[in-house]
Amino acid sequence: MSASNTEWDVQLQSFLNDGFSRLPREPQKGRDIYSGYLRGCGLRFGNIGALCLADPVFTKAFELARATAPDGQPRTVVNELNLANLFAIMKLNLSRQPIPGHIVEYGCLRGGSAIFMAYAAKHLLPGVRVIGFDTFAGLPDTNPNTDVYDRGAFDTVDLDELRSYVASIGLDNLSFVKGTFDATLGTALPGIGQVCLAHIDCDIYDGVVSAYELTKPYLSPGAYLVFDDPLVPTCIGAFEAVEELLVRRDGLHAEQIFPHLVYRHPD
Ligand SMILES: C[S@@+](CC[C@H](N)C(=O)[O-])C[C@H]1O[C@@H](n2cnc3c(N)ncnc32)[C@H](O)[C@@H]1O
């Protein structure tokens, strides 16, 4: 067995042992709180970071995600802990308890986190594709009452260059769709079919609303909804969309609150 396929032995600091032993192992309130605690505490108070750094799939995926793009910027602005948690979801959960469907990303910028997930999926989740959605021309209109960003924030990205780079590193499981979520998801999602993980990283209220509402009918039972932004100080608009739609309207409870928000689709 290659090192990349060895099981992880997640160890936590001893003060957590009693609490963990009494946690329910069955999903409750639509989320698997045991897994959420294990990943979050494993990253904050345990050895998941060390396990990632010792895992050749993680280290290569991270190297590709952090590679310098032609504009001199790293391909991803997503921080290492958030990437590690995406990896932990794939390694500890999706590879052991598969959920039908593919991975979608809403907000790709220079493609880094999509590249990270595609490399990890290629090794951990055979047959799973990653489809990234973005204007590739910066933010569309933002909500002046809730968002701090203005239209056009984030750079325009050379999508031809990004596609060439993705092909050059052999990621034939990754593709991109250009346009606003409102304009593209209605036609793209029926072709994708089911979704097992949605990484929502679009920073603003309207983007989160569109991504969640348009993807919801395609989420497999138990699918992961990972929100990169709502706990970031510049993204209260993104959090407001989560509060309104997932928390208040749909009554969902978070599976994980560190390093980013994770919910599960209950139906
Ligand atoms: C923080 S960046 C994404 C970062 C990226 N995941 C990475 O690895 O660095 C946010 C992106 O969301 C995109 N975005 C926001 N709202 C959108 C919408 N409604 N439709 C399409 N793209 C949108 C922006 O164009 C921008 O590139």
The ligand as an SDF file (V2000), in Angstrom:
LIG
                    3D

 27 29  0  0  0  0  0  0  0  0999 V2000
  -12.0250   34.6010   -2.9420 C   0  0  0  0  0  0  0  0  0  0  0  0
  -12.1710   34.3550   -4.6240 S   0  0  0  0  0  0  0  0  0  0  0  0
  -12.0320   32.5850   -4.7750 C   0  0  0  0  0  0  0  0  0  0  0  0
  -10.7240   32.0500   -4.2940 C   0  0  0  0  0  0  0  0  0  0  0  0
  -10.3300   30.6930   -4.8140 C   0  0  0  0  0  0  0  0  0  0  0  0
  -11.2220   29.6490   -4.3370 N   0  0  0  0  0  0  0  0  0  0  0  0
   -8.9060   30.3570   -4.5200 C   0  0  0  0  0  0  0  0  0  0  0  0
   -8.5470   29.1570   -4.4760 O   0  0  0  0  0  0  0  0  0  0  0  0
   -8.0960   31.2790   -4.3590 O   0  0  0  0  0  0  0  0  0  0  0  0
  -13.8700   34.6820   -4.9460 C   0  0  0  0  0  0  0  0  0  0  0  0
  -14.3050   34.4800   -6.3830 C   0  0  0  0  0  0  0  0  0  0  0  0
  -15.7290   34.4000   -6.4070 O   0  0  0  0  0  0  0  0  0  0  0  0
  -16.1630   34.8330   -7.6860 C   0  0  0  0  0  0  0  0  0  0  0  0
  -17.6070   35.1520   -7.6050 N   0  0  0  0  0  0  0  0  0  0  0  0
  -18.2550   35.7890   -6.6060 C   0  0  0  0  0  0  0  0  0  0  0  0
  -19.5690   35.8690   -6.8640 N   0  0  0  0  0  0  0  0  0  0  0  0
  -19.7660   35.2460   -8.0660 C   0  0  0  0  0  0  0  0  0  0  0  0
  -20.9190   34.9760   -8.8580 C   0  0  0  0  0  0  0  0  0  0  0  0
  -22.1520   35.3640   -8.4630 N   0  0  0  0  0  0  0  0  0  0  0  0
  -20.7540   34.3030  -10.0160 N   0  0  0  0  0  0  0  0  0  0  0  0
  -19.5180   33.8940  -10.4070 C   0  0  0  0  0  0  0  0  0  0  0  0
  -18.3710   34.1230   -9.6870 N   0  0  0  0  0  0  0  0  0  0  0  0
  -18.4970   34.7890   -8.5320 C   0  0  0  0  0  0  0  0  0  0  0  0
  -15.2470   36.0130   -7.9820 C   0  0  0  0  0  0  0  0  0  0  0  0
  -15.1590   36.2640   -9.3730 O   0  0  0  0  0  0  0  0  0  0  0  0
  -13.9190   35.5850   -7.3460 C   0  0  0  0  0  0  0  0  0  0  0  0
  -13.0210   35.0850   -8.3050 O   0  0  0  0  0  0  0  0  0  0  0  0
  1  2  1  0
  2  3  1  0
  2 10  1  0
  3  4  1  0
  4  5  1  0
  5  6  1  0
  5  7  1  0
  7  8  2  0
  7  9  1  0
 10 11  1  0
 11 12  1  0
 11 26  1  0
 12 13  1  0
 13 14  1  0
 13 24  1  0
 14 15  1  0
 14 23  1  0
 15 16  2  0
 16 17  1  0
 17 18  1  0
 17 23  2  0
 18 19  1  0
 18 20  2  0
 20 21  1  0
 21 22  2  0
 22 23  1  0
 24 25  1  0
 24 26  1  0
 26 27  1  0
M  CHG  2   2   1   9  -1
M  END
$$$$
